[in-house]
Amino acid sequence: MSHGFWRRPSLVLGILVSLGLLTAVACGAAEEPTPTQPPAPVATNTPTPVTSVATPTPTTTTAAVVATPTATAIPTPTPIPAVQPKKGGILKETASEDPLSFDGHTATSAAHNIHNMKMYSNLLWNPKGDEIVTDAAESYTISADGKVWTFKLRPNVKYQTGYTPAHPRDGTTMTSKDVKWSLEKIMGLHSWASTARPSPPAPAG
């Protein structure tokens, strides 16, 4: 090859351009790529979910109505003359047996006293249980040793037998002597009187 070939200007220029392109390609591969900015976020109009809250229904409170009692006048009962107690007449009742007598000191069983207890008054009696209340006695006291009992008699306690003809004691007032005699009779100290206890023999004559 002759030296005249390399001296052509066009050939030299082509070689230089080729070398420049190779250098550019080689240098470009070594450079880091320029970062690409991500696209800006676009605001999206997303509706906020609405939470359903239960609203209490207003209620009307009614005040309690309290009934006020009204005082009612109770009329005083008028006594009916037909049911008023009265003296005399006939009392009828039934029992398991008739009493041996109407003497409360001799008829001592419960069946007999059902009748007799309605006919006499006692100094004291027990209407229920162990309750002791006064009857013909107005009050009484007992000594500390329990041996002396003192009775104050109710005033104007009358005897009434209802016999016809009338008994000599009918309408008379009970006295302390009558009470003493009745207690002695119960104790059997009067031989001629009926009593539930044995009596001493009657005195001679």
Secondary structure by P-SEA (a helix, b strand, c coil): ccccccccaaaaaaaaaaaaaaaaaaaaaaccccccccccccccccccbbbbbbbccbbbbbcbbbbbbcbbbbcccccccccccccbbbbbbcccccccccccccccccccccccccccccccccccccbbbbcccccccccccccbbbbbcccccccccccccccccccccccaaaaaaaaaaaacccccccccccccccccc
